[in-house]
Amino acid sequence: MLGDQNLFNIMQKCLVCQDETTLDYDFVVYIDADVLININSPPIHDYYDFGDKIGAVDEWSQPSFDKKVFVHEYYELPYRYPHEYLRREGFSEVGDLAKKVLNSGVLVFQPRKHRAHMNTYYELALKNNLKLIDASCPVVLKLQNQIKNGYKEIKEIDGQVVIYGKKGHAEVTGLIGQTNGNAIIVESLNDIDKIDFSKPISIYSQTTKSPKSYSEIIDEIKNRSNSKLKFIVKDTLCRQVSGREPQLQKFSNENQVIIFVSGKKSSNGKMLYDSCKKVNPNSYFISDTTEIKSSWFKQKVSVGICGATSTPLWLMQKVAQKIADLSL
């Protein structure tokens, strides 16, 4: 349970209940992307009685201490201990404060009870000059608002919202939520039959999908739709991703070997890698230096290293150094 003194490390989640749609729910469960969910377990708000308080996952349910240390050292993540973080932020005399910092990977809010409280805490943080960073992607936030408003409009004429994207992807799951779970997910042309072509259609795309593939989906829907019915097409692709495609293809054509660095679950990484592979068959997808094979570079003169939109520079540099060491 979290009281007023224990909210230090959930400042970034203070605005979870800001969206008025959350007031329609008794509980809102906030889950970090790196938290594993056991689908066989009962809902957390049914298993625990939180009363009027915000629920939080305690340390016992997290990986062992040794496992945490391994993960942080492997990925070179600093400040793995609460007291180190607090000292870094200017709290020279930490004392027992570190003991009050619970893991906030899973939080259970009751919007109607906690909204005002969280807003008050957020304002208090600002008055005390505590730095809050909103790392939400503005392109995705804009898309969420578009779908939310578009769903209301198309629903009035008995229409349907279609989302071209990967089922289960965090962004797509969030977009479905803007339609109260009523959106139709199309992953490829094979899913087109899910659409009711006797009704109006409003289509959106996951921001990181291929422009060419999105265009093919749109063309197929046009061919099968009743021309008298409304068909709304929204250009919701992220140009920072799609705009890189021709540049990477040119880059791939200029080098004999391409090493593409990205997380295996990155949608834009997979899309951009496929673009490289089409131009240069000697393109290899890796997520870590341990995956590099010396056989890729035999009798090759030039090697190009590139990555997904969110691939960190330090990892690209680490890959470059590894390849350089192989050639010595």
Secondary structure, DSSP 8 states (H G I E B T S, - for coil): -B-GGG-GGGGGGTTGGGSGGGGG-S-EEEE-TT----TTS--HHHHS--TTSBEE--GGGS--HHHHHHHHHHTT----SHHHHHHHTT-S--GGGGGG----SEEEE-HHHHHHHHHHHHHHHHHTT--------HHHHHHHHHHHHHHHHHHHTT-EEEEES-TT-HHHHHHHHTTTT--EEE-SGGGGGGS-TTS-EEEEE-TTS-HHHHHHHHHHHHHHS-TTS-EEE-----HHHHTTHHHHHHHHHH-SEEEEE--TT-HHHHHHHHHHHHH-SSEEEESSGGG--GGGGTT---EEEEE-TT--HHHHHHHHHHHHHHT-
